[in-house]
Amino acid sequence: MTKYQFQKKILLRSIFIMLILFIILTVVFSGYVIKTQTIEFEDQVDTQLQGITSQIDNTLQLADDIALQIAANFQIIDVFNKLQGYHGKKNYFVEKTDIDYDVKQHLISYMLKQNFLKRISLFDANQDLTYVGSAVDYGYLKKGCPNPEHFTEIENYFAEENGKGNLFWVDDADPYMKDASPTISVLREIKNYQLIPSKCLGYVQVQVQIDSFEHLGQLLGKDSECYILDQKNNHILYSYQSSRKESEVKEILNQMNNPVKRGLYCRLWESEKYGIKIFVVSQNTGLIHSLISTFTWGFILLLSLIFIMISGQKNVIRRTTGPIVQMCEMLTGLKVDKNLKNIPLVSGNETDELRQLNHAFDELIKNLKISMEKEMISRVNEIQSQMYALQTQINPHFIHNILTIISAMSGTSEREKIPEICEKLSSMIRYNVSSSESRVDLSSELLHAENYLELMKMRYEEKFQYSMSYVGEMPNFHLPRFIIQPLLENCFAHGFHNKEFPWKIDIQIYCSEECWEVQIRDNGCGMDQEELEKLELELLEMRNRDVKSLMKELKIGGLTIKNVYLRLFLAYGNNMIFDISNKSEGMCITVGENYENTCTGS
C-alpha cells in the first residue's frame, strides 16, 4: 500500500463518499420519519376531533328530535290551545295544577330515557311556563319573570324566520337559575304541523348541559386538549385536559395558520347551526422521541460502517487496482524505442501514477482517432457506392415500362402522341444521366415525377387523373434520386391492379425550415392488412441488416417500396420519414426528412 499513493487516495475518497452518502440517507430517512410521524399524528388528532364532533352532533340532533316530538304532540297542542284564552295574572300551570301534572308526566318520560338532558321547558308568549328537570328560579313561575328578554329574543327569532325549523341557543350560564354552568338549548314551536299554515301556540326548550359532554374527553390522546367555544365571542364553555387561560387559547386560535411557531397542531370544527366551535390543540411529543432514537441508532451504525469500510475497502482496492499496478510496473520498466518515443513513461519517483497513465493513453487515443477517421471515410464512400447501386436498380425497370407503353400505342389511333411521349422520356433519361451526384434537389425530383405522370396521362387520357398541391415555401432540400417516381409507378403496378377506372393520384408536398414531406394517395385497391403488417415488419428489420446482403435481394423489378425505404434510411438515418397505410379508399405513402422532430405533416 505504500508503493503506490493512488491506492490510499481511492481508500480515503471512497470513505468520504460513503460518509456523505450516509449523511444524505440519514437526512432523507429522518425527513421520512418526520413526515410519516407527522401525518400519522395529524390523522390521529383529526380522528379524535371527528369522534368528538360526531357525538356532539348526535346528541344535539337527538335533543332536537325530542323537542320536535313534544312540539307536535296533540296533548301538548291541546293544552296550549286552551292557553290562548287565558289572561290571568298568575302562571297558568301554577293555577291549573292538574293540567301541569299531566304535562309533566308526559315530559318526564323523555328525561328518564336520556340522561344528558338538563331540563325540558314549555312556555308561551305570556310567560306561562312549566318544566321538568333541574329546578328553576321561582321567579320564572310568576308573571313578569326576572329575565323577560330571554323570551322576547326567542319570539323575535321565530317571527323573523317565519316559523322555519328550529333554534339552537348557547348560554354561558343557565338562564333559569343562578348557575354558572353553560348550556345548549334547542327550541321548537308548539303548533299543529299537519296544518299549513299553522299558528304558533308556544315553545319547547330542551336544554343540554355542556358538562354532560365530559365523557368525550376519553377520545382524546394524552397530549391533546379540547375546548368547546361560543361561536359569537370564542368564550370557553368547557375544556378538557387543559389549564390554559382563555386569553392564551384565543391567541392560539388566532395563530392557527402558523402552528409550528408554538410546536402545536391545531384543528377547529365550527358550526353556525349549533353556535359552537370545537377546538383541539395537540403536541407531537412522539416525534421528538422518534428523532432521538433515530439519531442514536444512526450514530452507532455510522461507527460500525466506518470500521467495516476501512477493513473491506483495503481488500477491494487491492483486487480492483491490481491490473493498474501491473500496468504501472510494466510502463516503469518498459524500454523506449522509436514506436514509443512520444508516450511518457511512468517514473518511480512520481506520486501521481494515474495522471502519468492518463498522459500515456492520451497518445494512444490520438492514434486511434486517426485510424477511426480513415475508417469513417472508407465507410462513407462504401455507403455512397451502395446508394448509387440501389438507384440504378430502378432506371431499367422504368424505361422498360415506358417502352411497353409506346409499343402498345404504336398500333392504335393514339400513335400521334408517341413523339410527345418520346420527348418526355428523353427529358427523364437526361435527368438520370445529367450528373454523377447521387442527390438532387426536391424541385427537380418533383419535376421528374410530374413528367412521369404526364406520360401516364397521355397513355390513359381521361381514365387517369392526378393532382399536386404545395404547402409552404420550398427550401433547397436534397434527397436521393428516384424516390418519388418509383412510388408513383408502384400505384400503377399494384394499387390500380384489378381496379376499375377512373384512377386517381393525389400528391401533397409539405415544406418548412425543419422538414419536408411528400404524401402520395391513390384510389386503388390498397393492400391486405396482413400483408401490410408483414411489410412494415420487414422494413423495420432492414435497419439492422447488412446493406450488401439486402442489395442481393433488391433485384431489378423487385418491390420498389423496399428500395426507396433503404435508400432513405441510408441518406437520413433516424431523421427519415416513411409511413405506409391503408385509407378508406386506396393507400397512402408518406416520405420525407425531419431535422428536429417537429414536422406535423401536410
NUFIDREN-449430 format. One line per 4 residues: number of its first residue (from 1); their letters; for each residue x, y, z of C-alpha. Coordinates in pm, whole numbers, m for minus. Example, Ala and Ser with C-alpha at 12.3 -4.5 7.8 and 13.67 -1.06 7.14 Angstrom:
2
1> AS> 1230/m450/780 ~ 1367/m106/714;
***
This chain:
602
1> MTKY> 0/0/0 ~ 293/235/47 ~ 434/186/m304 ~ 151/347/m498;
5> QFQK> m18/656/m350 ~ m331/633/m568 ~ m448/333/m364 ~ m452/546/m48;
9> KILL> m639/819/m234 ~ m901/572/m352 ~ m948/445/3 ~ m988/794/151;
13> RSIF> m1218/911/m126 ~ m1438/605/m101 ~ m1469/652/276 ~ m1551/1020/223;
17> IMLI> m1815/936/m39 ~ m1967/671/189 ~ m1986/923/473 ~ m2155/1180/251;
21> LFII> m2394/912/127 ~ m2468/805/483 ~ m2537/1163/589 ~ m2771/1211/291;
25> LTVV> m2951/885/368 ~ m2979/984/735 ~ m3129/1320/641 ~ m3368/1157/393;
29> FSGY> m3467/888/642 ~ m3514/1148/916 ~ m3731/1351/683 ~ m3931/1040/603;
33> VIKT> m3973/961/974 ~ m4078/1319/1048 ~ m4325/1321/759 ~ m4467/978/846;
37> QTIE> m4496/1055/1216 ~ m4649/1394/1144 ~ m4908/1253/905 ~ m4993/973/1148;
41> FEDQ> m5015/1221/1436 ~ m5234/1463/1240 ~ m5461/1179/1126 ~ m5493/1071/1490;
45> VDTQ> m5588/1423/1602 ~ m5832/1454/1310 ~ m5989/1124/1412 ~ m6021/1247/1773;
49> LQGI> m6189/1568/1657 ~ m6418/1376/1422 ~ m6524/1143/1705 ~ m6597/1432/1942;
53> TSQI> m6792/1636/1687 ~ m6983/1329/1572 ~ m7101/1252/1925 ~ m7191/1617/1997;
57> DNTL> m7380/1632/1669 ~ m7568/1309/1750 ~ m7655/1436/2100 ~ m7788/1772/1978;
61> QLAD> m7978/1609/1691 ~ m8141/1373/1943 ~ m8234/1674/2159 ~ m8388/1836/1851;
65> DIAL> m8586/1518/1775 ~ m8720/1520/2133 ~ m8817/1888/2100 ~ m8999/1817/1773;
69> QIAA> m9185/1517/1919 ~ m9304/1725/2215 ~ m9394/2027/1998 ~ m9604/1809/1764;
73> NFQI> m9772/1608/2045 ~ m10152/1652/2034 ~ m10181/1652/2415 ~ m9937/1943/2438;
77> IDVF> m10103/2122/2144 ~ m10444/2084/2315 ~ m10312/2233/2640 ~ m10162/2534/2461;
81> NKLQ> m10482/2583/2259 ~ m10663/2631/2592 ~ m10390/2875/2697 ~ m10486/3111/2412;
85> GYHG> m10797/3226/2600 ~ m10627/3255/2941 ~ m10542/3607/3061 ~ m10494/3551/3432;
89> KKNY> m10232/3726/3641 ~ m10078/3400/3763 ~ m9884/3136/3574 ~ m10138/2912/3404;
93> FVEK> m9955/2596/3507 ~ m9933/2711/3871 ~ m10305/2786/3863 ~ m10402/2459/3685;
97> TDID> m10208/2201/3882 ~ m10395/1906/3734 ~ m10306/2008/3378 ~ m9950/2084/3490;
101> YDVK> m9926/1735/3639 ~ m10041/1566/3318 ~ m9796/1766/3108 ~ m9505/1688/3339;
105> QHLI> m9588/1318/3334 ~ m9550/1328/2959 ~ m9226/1526/2972 ~ m9066/1320/3248;
109> SYML> m9062/1012/3020 ~ m8807/1186/2795 ~ m8594/1292/3091 ~ m8577/937/3223;
113> KQNF> m8468/795/2885 ~ m8191/1047/2815 ~ m7951/1127/3099 ~ m7778/1409/2906;
117> LKRI> m8091/1633/2929 ~ m8081/1903/3195 ~ m8432/2047/3158 ~ m8735/2046/2927;
121> SLFD> m8942/2367/2943 ~ m9273/2467/2784 ~ m9385/2832/2768 ~ m9590/3074/2563;
125> ANQD> m9573/3441/2472 ~ m9743/3537/2805 ~ m9459/3366/3000 ~ m9679/3081/3124;
129> LTYV> m9409/2822/3195 ~ m9377/2464/3312 ~ m9074/2235/3313 ~ m8919/1906/3424;
133> GSAV> m8556/1852/3519 ~ m8325/2082/3714 ~ m8509/2334/3929 ~ m8554/2691/3805;
137> DYGY> m8557/3017/3994 ~ m8901/3059/4147 ~ m8938/3397/3981 ~ m8980/3228/3643;
141> LKKG> m9302/3065/3767 ~ m9458/3407/3812 ~ m9576/3655/3554 ~ m9307/3921/3496;
145> CPNP> m9009/3687/3523 ~ m8658/3810/3611 ~ m8530/3779/3251 ~ m8808/3869/3004;
149> EHFT> m8551/3943/2730 ~ m8488/3568/2702 ~ m8845/3505/2589 ~ m8853/3814/2367;
153> EIEN> m8541/3708/2171 ~ m8690/3362/2108 ~ m9019/3509/1983 ~ m8835/3754/1754;
157> YFAE> m8623/3475/1600 ~ m8918/3258/1503 ~ m9108/3563/1382 ~ m8820/3665/1154;
161> ENGK> m8766/3308/1030 ~ m9143/3276/956 ~ m9170/2957/1154 ~ m8880/2777/990;
165> GNLF> m8723/2481/1164 ~ m8550/2501/1497 ~ m8327/2726/1702 ~ m8006/2620/1878;
169> WVDD> m7924/2857/2163 ~ m7596/2880/2357 ~ m7598/3026/2711 ~ m7283/3099/2910;
173> ADPY> m7489/3030/3220 ~ m7826/2869/3285 ~ m8086/3141/3211 ~ m8342/2995/3455;
177> MKDA> m8130/2995/3770 ~ m7818/3141/3928 ~ m7587/2873/3790 ~ m7262/2935/3600;
181> SPTI> m7289/2606/3413 ~ m7322/2675/3035 ~ m7597/2506/2834 ~ m7702/2446/2472;
185> SVLR> m8074/2460/2408 ~ m8282/2356/2113 ~ m8620/2529/2070 ~ m8921/2435/1860;
189> EIKN> m9261/2599/1805 ~ m9563/2423/1952 ~ m9818/2402/1671 ~ m10017/2161/1460;
193> YQLI> m9757/2058/1199 ~ m10025/1880/995 ~ m10186/2214/909 ~ m10013/2456/670;
197> PSKC> m10004/2735/769 ~ m10032/2672/1138 ~ m10034/2924/1425 ~ m9757/2913/1685;
201> LGYV> m9910/2834/2029 ~ m9593/2822/2237 ~ m9237/2693/2256 ~ m9047/2381/2364;
205> QVQV> m8697/2430/2503 ~ m8478/2121/2554 ~ m8159/2212/2745 ~ m7838/2009/2732;
209> QIDS> m7577/2086/2995 ~ m7234/2113/2832 ~ m7087/1936/3134 ~ m7263/1623/3004;
213> FEHL> m7006/1605/2720 ~ m6732/1534/2975 ~ m6714/1168/2875 ~ m6595/1274/2527;
217> GQLL> m6257/1354/2681 ~ m6187/979/2673 ~ m6150/1010/2294 ~ m5853/1245/2334;
221> GKDS> m5488/1142/2342 ~ m5281/1221/2648 ~ m5111/1517/2471 ~ m5433/1668/2335;
225> ECYI> m5654/1945/2471 ~ m6011/2017/2365 ~ m6224/2329/2407 ~ m6592/2397/2341;
229> LDQK> m6619/2766/2248 ~ m6907/3005/2198 ~ m6907/3089/1829 ~ m7001/3452/1885;
233> NNHI> m6715/3556/2117 ~ m6486/3247/2147 ~ m6570/3228/2516 ~ m6467/2891/2665;
237> LYSY> m6782/2698/2753 ~ m6595/2385/2857 ~ m6240/2245/2836 ~ m6075/1901/2866;
241> QSSR> m5720/1822/2980 ~ m5621/2189/2989 ~ m5523/2454/3240 ~ m5472/2733/2986;
245> KESE> m5629/3072/3039 ~ m5896/3190/2798 ~ m5669/3466/2663 ~ m5398/3211/2578;
249> VKEI> m5648/2987/2399 ~ m5774/3282/2194 ~ m5417/3370/2099 ~ m5352/3013/1979;
253> LNQM> m5679/3023/1787 ~ m5575/3346/1613 ~ m5239/3192/1514 ~ m5378/2867/1371;
257> NNPV> m5214/2935/1034 ~ m4870/2928/1199 ~ m4889/2633/1441 ~ m4520/2544/1402;
261> KRGL> m4428/2861/1588 ~ m4564/2708/1908 ~ m4493/2348/1818 ~ m4865/2269/1828;
265> YCRL> m5108/2107/1590 ~ m5450/2274/1599 ~ m5778/2167/1445 ~ m6106/2361/1453;
269> WESE> m6462/2247/1388 ~ m6713/2529/1361 ~ m7093/2500/1345 ~ m7313/2801/1279;
273> KYGI> m7614/2578/1330 ~ m7527/2491/1690 ~ m7346/2818/1764 ~ m7033/2645/1899;
277> KIFV> m6676/2567/1799 ~ m6473/2257/1889 ~ m6104/2345/1915 ~ m5843/2069/1956;
281> VSQN> m5480/2153/2043 ~ m5217/1879/2048 ~ m4839/1849/2078 ~ m4648/1574/1894;
285> TGLI> m4418/1450/2169 ~ m4383/1112/1996 ~ m4194/1279/1711 ~ m3920/1401/1946;
289> HSLI> m3872/1052/2089 ~ m3858/903/1738 ~ m3591/1152/1626 ~ m3375/1091/1934;
293> STFT> m3397/716/1875 ~ m3322/757/1502 ~ m3010/968/1554 ~ m2880/743/1834;
297> WGFI> m2902/431/1624 ~ m2772/625/1323 ~ m2456/726/1513 ~ m2396/366/1623;
301> LLLS> m2449/247/1266 ~ m2209/514/1135 ~ m1927/395/1360 ~ m1990/36/1255;
305> LIFI> m1989/130/886 ~ m1661/320/918 ~ m1492/16/1070 ~ m1639/m221/809;
309> MISG> m1548/14/522 ~ m1187/52/627 ~ m1148/m326/659 ~ m1336/m418/346;
313> QKNV> m1210/m139/120 ~ m848/m243/168 ~ m915/m586/21 ~ m1143/m448/m252;
317> IRRT> m889/m184/m360 ~ m607/m442/m374 ~ m811/m658/m610 ~ m962/m384/m827;
321> TGPI> m637/m189/m870 ~ m426/m497/m935 ~ m430/m452/m1316 ~ m340/m81/m1280;
325> VQMC> m48/m170/m1055 ~ 71/m420/m1315 ~ 43/m155/m1591 ~ 244/91/m1380;
329> EMLT> 514/m169/m1323 ~ 514/m260/m1690 ~ 545/102/m1808 ~ 807/176/m1542;
333> GLKV> 1034/m99/m1675 ~ 948/m51/m2041 ~ 1237/24/m2278 ~ 1176/324/m2504;
337> DKNL> 1209/261/m2877 ~ 1110/454/m3188 ~ 744/338/m3171 ~ 701/470/m2814;
341> KNIP> 910/783/m2831 ~ 602/1013/m2790 ~ 449/819/m2496 ~ 553/943/m2146;
345> LVSG> 655/652/m1924 ~ 571/609/m1556 ~ 852/718/m1328 ~ 910/555/m995;
349> NETD> 983/899/m842 ~ 634/1037/m918 ~ 344/1006/m669 ~ 50/1055/m911;
353> ELRQ> 70/732/m1110 ~ m280/764/m1254 ~ m203/1105/m1405 ~ 102/959/m1580;
357> LNHA> m107/671/m1713 ~ m356/926/m1841 ~ m81/1108/m2038 ~ 41/780/m2182;
361> FDEL> m301/672/m2302 ~ m377/1017/m2446 ~ m123/943/m2718 ~ m282/605/m2785;
365> IKNL> m625/770/m2819 ~ m489/1019/m3072 ~ m362/733/m3286 ~ m696/554/m3254;
369> KISM> m878/872/m3357 ~ m673/899/m3677 ~ m745/534/m3756 ~ m1119/582/m3691;
373> EKEM> m1131/885/m3924 ~ m978/679/m4202 ~ m1231/401/m4137 ~ m1516/655/m4139;
377> ISRV> m1410/796/m4478 ~ m1395/443/m4617 ~ m1740/368/m4476 ~ m1895/684/m4625;
381> NEIQ> m1754/601/m4968 ~ m1894/249/m4937 ~ m2242/379/m4847 ~ m2241/623/m5138;
385> SQMY> m2150/337/m5373 ~ m2429/124/m5227 ~ m2684/402/m5271 ~ m2582/452/m5633;
389> ALQT> m2616/77/m5695 ~ m2965/80/m5541 ~ m3057/382/m5752 ~ m2957/212/m6075;
393> QINP> m3193/m79/m5998 ~ m3488/145/m6077 ~ m3392/304/m6408 ~ m3400/m3/m6645;
397> HFIH> m3729/m114/m6497 ~ m3885/228/m6554 ~ m3753/256/m6913 ~ m3888/m93/m6985;
401> NILT> m4239/16/m6870 ~ m4237/331/m7087 ~ m4119/140/m7398 ~ m4400/m106/m7338;
405> IISA> m4647/185/m7338 ~ m4501/323/m7666 ~ m4520/m21/m7822 ~ m4885/m56/m7720;
409> MSGT> m4976/284/m7864 ~ m4798/232/m8198 ~ m5074/12/m8334 ~ m5361/233/m8221;
413> SERE> m5509/570/m8310 ~ m5301/722/m8030 ~ m4969/678/m8217 ~ m4965/1054/m8281;
417> KIPE> m4880/1101/m7914 ~ m4563/893/m7947 ~ m4333/1190/m8034 ~ m4453/1380/m7726;
421> ICEK> m4404/1069/m7513 ~ m4056/1027/m7653 ~ m3976/1388/m7568 ~ m4092/1334/m7209;
425> LSSM> m3896/1011/m7189 ~ m3587/1184/m7327 ~ m3619/1453/m7061 ~ m3642/1188/m6789;
429> IRYN> m3338/1000/m6924 ~ m3138/1324/m6928 ~ m3240/1370/m6561 ~ m3089/1031/m6489;
433> VSSS> m2758/1083/m6666 ~ m2720/1459/m6628 ~ m2498/1439/m6317 ~ m2286/1189/m6132;
437> ESRV> m2422/1315/m5799 ~ m2649/1069/m5619 ~ m2857/1350/m5462 ~ m3078/1612/m5628;
441> DLSS> m3289/1900/m5502 ~ m3655/1838/m5419 ~ m3793/2055/m5700 ~ m3602/1854/m5967;
445> ELLH> m3729/1525/m5821 ~ m4087/1657/m5825 ~ m4049/1776/m6187 ~ m3922/1430/m6283;
449> AENY> m4227/1275/m6110 ~ m4459/1515/m6290 ~ m4309/1416/m6629 ~ m4383/1054/m6543;
453> LELM> m4745/1139/m6453 ~ m4783/1329/m6780 ~ m4668/1017/m6968 ~ m4929/814/m6783;
457> KMRY> m5191/1080/m6857 ~ m5111/1055/m7232 ~ m5144/681/m7207 ~ m5476/662/m7021;
461> EEKF> m5624/1008/m7102 ~ m5949/1068/m6908 ~ m5921/732/m6734 ~ m5643/870/m6517;
465> QYSM> m5635/1192/m6312 ~ m5370/1337/m6085 ~ m5316/1649/m5874 ~ m5019/1810/m5699;
469> SYVG> m5051/2067/m5417 ~ m4786/2253/m5221 ~ m4791/2379/m4860 ~ m4517/2621/m4757;
473> EMPN> m4218/2754/m4945 ~ m3974/2502/m5088 ~ m3619/2550/m4944 ~ m3317/2390/m5108;
477> FHLP> m3371/2035/m4974 ~ m3166/1749/m5121 ~ m3268/1385/m5143 ~ m3157/1068/m5325;
481> RFII> m3260/1038/m5691 ~ m3570/839/m5788 ~ m3759/847/m5455 ~ m4098/980/m5565;
485> QPLL> m4133/843/m5921 ~ m4093/475/m5821 ~ m4372/519/m5563 ~ m4597/657/m5838;
489> ENCF> m4503/364/m6059 ~ m4597/133/m5769 ~ m4952/280/m5778 ~ m4993/165/m6140;
493> AHGF> m4820/m171/m6093 ~ m5002/m275/m5773 ~ m5252/m14/m5649 ~ m5462/1/m5969;
497> HNKE> m5438/m374/m6035 ~ m5795/m504/m6081 ~ m5926/m152/m6013 ~ m6188/m4/m6245;
501> FPWK> m6138/341/m6399 ~ m6103/623/m6328 ~ m5769/604/m6149 ~ m5667/894/m5925;
505> IDIQ> m5340/1001/m5762 ~ m5314/1297/m5524 ~ m4969/1432/m5429 ~ m4927/1679/m5140;
509> IYCS> m4591/1843/m5073 ~ m4530/1999/m4730 ~ m4215/2208/m4672 ~ m4080/2410/m4380;
513> EECW> m3741/2506/m4244 ~ m3731/2192/m4029 ~ m3858/1923/m4266 ~ m4009/1821/m4596;
517> EVQI> m4277/1560/m4669 ~ m4433/1420/m4983 ~ m4762/1233/m4940 ~ m4894/1012/m5224;
521> RDNG> m5255/887/m5214 ~ m5431/671/m5473 ~ m5782/533/m5506 ~ m5660/182/m5581;
525> CGMD> m5731/m149/m5413 ~ m5493/m86/m5123 ~ m5310/m371/m4953 ~ m5438/m657/m4744;
529> QEEL> m5395/m565/m4374 ~ m5198/m880/m4300 ~ m4962/m814/m4593 ~ m4927/m450/m4483;
533> EKLE> m4824/m552/m4131 ~ m4579/m804/m4273 ~ m4426/m534/m4500 ~ m4391/m288/m4209;
537> LELL> m4213/m555/m4005 ~ m3974/m630/m4293 ~ m3896/m260/m4334 ~ m3810/m229/m3965;
541> EMRN> m3586/m536/m3980 ~ m3399/m387/m4279 ~ m3247/m123/m4048 ~ m3046/m386/m3862;
545> RDVK> m2933/m589/m4164 ~ m2619/m556/m4370 ~ m2665/m339/m4679 ~ m2473/m577/m4905;
549> SLMK> m2700/m871/m4822 ~ m3007/m652/m4878 ~ m2882/m543/m5221 ~ m2874/m906/m5333;
553> ELKI> m3248/m930/m5256 ~ m3345/m595/m5416 ~ m3321/m709/m5778 ~ m3440/m513/m6078;
557> GGLT> m3816/m538/m6099 ~ m3839/m618/m5728 ~ m4063/m441/m5476 ~ m3995/m68/m5524;
561> IKNV> m4104/31/m5171 ~ m3817/m160/m5006 ~ m3564/3/m5238 ~ m3694/354/m5159;
565> YLRL> m3708/278/m4786 ~ m3347/153/m4777 ~ m3208/450/m4970 ~ m3393/698/m4749;
569> FLAY> m3260/526/m4438 ~ m2904/530/m4571 ~ m2943/901/m4650 ~ m3123/1029/m4338;
573> GNNM> m3099/759/m4069 ~ m3344/820/m3782 ~ m3447/1156/m3934 ~ m3616/968/m4216;
577> IFDI> m3994/1000/m4255 ~ m4158/690/m4404 ~ m4517/583/m4345 ~ m4743/348/m4538;
581> SNKS> m5108/288/m4452 ~ m5443/186/m4594 ~ m5711/452/m4623 ~ m6086/426/m4676;
585> EGMC> m6011/415/m5050 ~ m5667/312/m5168 ~ m5329/356/m5000 ~ m5122/646/m4867;
589> ITVG> m4739/660/m4861 ~ m4552/948/m4693 ~ m4177/1005/m4733 ~ m3953/1288/m4620;
593> ENYE> m3689/1416/m4380 ~ m3736/1571/m4035 ~ m3442/1759/m3882 ~ m3586/1843/m3538;
597> NTCT> m3881/1601/m3493 ~ m4121/1894/m3526 ~ m4278/1817/m3865 ~ m4657/1789/m3846;
601> GS> m4721/1668/m4199 ~ m4939/1808/m4467;
***
